[in-house]
Amino acid sequence: MQETTYKKTPRLKFMLILAAATSVILVFTLTPWNVVPTLVTEDVAVIAVTDYGCVGESVLGHSVVVADCDAGVGDIISATFYVPAMEQNGYYDRIEDKLAMVNP
């Protein structure tokens, strides 16, 4: 009788290749660098003065609280705050342009 030997498949190598391929696909489809907060410094218009400081409206539409502020309503002050990177790099605009091409 002839003995048959079976080789095991290289499961570990296959799993590593599959994990690497999945991670590359996820990086290029989810674009995590668009979600990471970015530190922005810009001039904001003061819309209110509270006990905590001045509340300003940024160009991007965010309300920003600046502590230890002695400005009045309507003054322009400098503020530093975090926003998602996709608002800075035009990611939303490109998506809206693509959707406009699809929807007549």
C-alpha positions in Angstrom: 0.0 0.0 0.0 1.1 3.5 -0.7 1.0 6.1 2.0 -0.4 9.5 1.2 1.0 12.5 3.0 -0.9 15.7 3.3 0.7 19.0 3.7 -0.9 21.6 5.8 -1.8 24.9 4.2 0.2 27.8 5.4 -2.6 29.4 7.4 -0.5 31.9 9.2 0.9 33.3 6.0 -2.5 33.5 4.4 -4.0 35.3 7.4 -1.1 37.8 7.4 -1.6 38.5 3.7 -5.3 38.8 4.1 -4.9 41.2 7.1 -2.4 43.4 5.2 -4.7 43.6 2.1 -7.7 44.4 4.3 -5.9 47.2 6.1 -4.7 48.7 2.8 -8.2 48.7 1.5 -9.6 50.2 4.6 -7.0 53.0 4.6 -7.8 54.0 1.1 -11.6 53.8 1.5 -12.2 55.2 4.9 -9.5 57.9 4.7 -8.9 58.3 8.4 -6.8 61.4 7.9 -10.0 63.3 7.0 -11.5 62.6 10.5 -8.4 63.5 12.6 -8.8 66.9 14.2 -6.6 69.8 13.0 -5.6 72.7 15.1 -6.7 76.0 13.4 -6.0 79.6 14.4 -8.2 82.2 12.7 -9.8 85.5 13.4 -13.4 85.2 14.8 -16.1 87.7 15.3 -17.3 88.0 18.9 -21.1 87.3 19.1 -21.5 87.2 22.9 -19.6 87.8 26.1 -20.2 85.4 29.0 -18.7 84.7 32.4 -16.5 82.0 30.8 -15.1 84.3 28.1 -16.0 85.5 24.6 -18.0 83.4 22.2 -17.0 83.8 18.6 -18.2 82.7 15.2 -15.6 81.2 12.9 -15.5 81.4 9.1 -16.3 77.7 9.1 -19.4 78.2 11.2 -18.1 76.9 14.5 -18.8 78.6 17.8 -15.6 79.1 19.6 -15.2 80.1 23.3 -12.1 82.2 24.1 -11.3 82.3 27.8 -9.9 85.5 29.4 -11.3 87.7 26.7 -12.0 91.4 27.2 -13.4 92.2 23.8 -16.9 93.4 23.1 -19.6 92.1 20.8 -18.7 92.7 17.2 -14.9 92.8 17.8 -12.6 90.5 15.9 -10.2 88.4 18.0 -7.8 85.5 17.3 -8.9 82.0 18.4 -7.3 78.6 18.2 -9.6 75.5 18.0 -9.8 72.0 16.6 -11.9 71.1 13.5 -12.0 67.9 11.5 -9.5 67.9 8.7 -12.2 67.2 6.1 -13.5 70.7 6.6 -10.1 72.1 5.9 -9.1 70.1 2.8 -12.4 70.4 0.9 -13.4 66.8 1.3 -17.1 67.7 1.8 -17.0 69.9 -1.3 -15.6 67.0 -3.5 -18.3 64.6 -2.2 -21.1 67.1 -2.9 -19.7 67.6 -6.5 -19.7 63.9 -7.1 -23.3 63.6 -5.7 -24.4 66.4 -8.0 -23.1 64.6 -11.0 -25.0 61.4 -10.0 -28.3 63.1 -9.2 -29.7 65.1 -12.1 
